[in-house]
Amino acid sequence: MSHPTDLRYTNDHEWLRAEGGKATVGITHFAVEQLGDITLIELPAVGAAVTKGTRFGTVESVKSVSDLYAPISGTVVAVNGALKDRPELVNEGPYADGWMITIEPTNAGEVEELLTAAAYGELLASQA
């Protein structure tokens, strides 16, 4: 399985795309496969503060409920409102229309601490 090389990843299977001083966050294709059909997503409001490594929301699927963890610290500046009515967008395109939140980082250096696509691939191989 290939992973978009322009993204950074967490051990908890979230991805982050840093662009223009902001960071968009979602869950990886691997996470989607593990969850199955997603039925509900709870996300923070715009303006909420998130802290690296702490819970910022939940994803419910036909199989389970899973917490979402912030890959970096900052302020939520956008939320994908389409997921409220169409959570299946995450199943259909986790790296595109299935994005979840956009964060304005408080410490841009945290992005560099995340896994590269190659390192994330190694993580998945070690968990297989």
N, C-alpha and C positions, 0 to 999 in steps of 0.2 A: 504494500500500500504506500503510495507516495503522499507527501504532505506539502502543501504550498510552502515554497522556500522563502517567501517574503514575510512570513509570520514567525512569531515566537510562541513557545508552548510552555505549559506547566505540567508538573507531575500528576496533577488532578485532571488533565485532559481538557483544559481551556486553551484557547488560542488568543493571540493579541496581534493586531495590525497597527503599527505606529505610523501615523501620517500627519504632517502639519501640526505638530505639537499636541496631538490628541491620540488616543489609543482606543480602537474598537475591539470588543471582546465577544467571544462566542465559545461554543464547545466543539470539539474535534469530531471528525467522522468516526473515529474509534469509539468515542463516548456515545454518539448517536447509535452505533451498532449495538453497543452494550445495553442501552436503554430500550430500544425497540420504538414503537410508535409513541411519540410524545403527545400528551393530551392537555397539559397545562404548564404554563411557565409564569413564575412570580418573579418580578424584577423590581429594583428600587426606583424611586421617583427621581426625576431630574433635580439636581441640587444636593442629592444625598452624598455623604462622604463614604468612601470605601477604603478599607485598609488591606494592604497586601496580605494574602493568606487567610483572610477571614471571609465568612459567608456573605454574599450579596444577594442571593436569591435561591430559588429552587426550580427543579424541573421534575414534573410528574409524567410517568409513562405507564403503559399497560403492565410493565414489569415492576416498577419501583418508583420511589421518590428520592431524588439526589440533590444535594446541596451544590450550589455554584460558588466558587471561591475567586476572589479578586486576585488577578495576577500582579497588579501594582496598586499603589495607593493613589488616591486623588478624589476628584469630584465628578459625579455623573453629570454629563452635559447633554446626553441624548439617550433615549430608550426606544427600542424597536417596538412601537405600539402595535404593529401588525401582528405580532406574536400573541397578543391577547385573544384575538378572534381566530387566528390561524397558526397555532403552535406547530403544526406539521411543516411549516416553512423550514424549521430546523432540520427535520428529516430530509427534506427535499434539497436543501443547499446550506449546510452548516457554515460554509465559508463565504456565502453570498447573502441571500435574503434572510438567512437564519441567524444573522448577527444579533446580539442581545443588548449591549450597552456601549456607549462611548464615554471614556474617562479623560478628563484633563488631569494629567499626572502632577503630583506634588514633588516627585523625585524622578526625573526622566532616566536616571541611572539604573532604576529598577528594571527597565526594559532589557538592558544588557545582561541582567542576571538570569533571564528566562532561557529555556532551552531553544537551540536552533532546530531547524527541521531535521537535520542529521542526528542530533542528540536525542530528539524526540523519537525518531525511528529506532534508535538503539534502546531507548526505554521500553518501547512496545515489544521489541524482540526479546528483551530480558524478562518480560512479563508473560511471554507466550509459553 
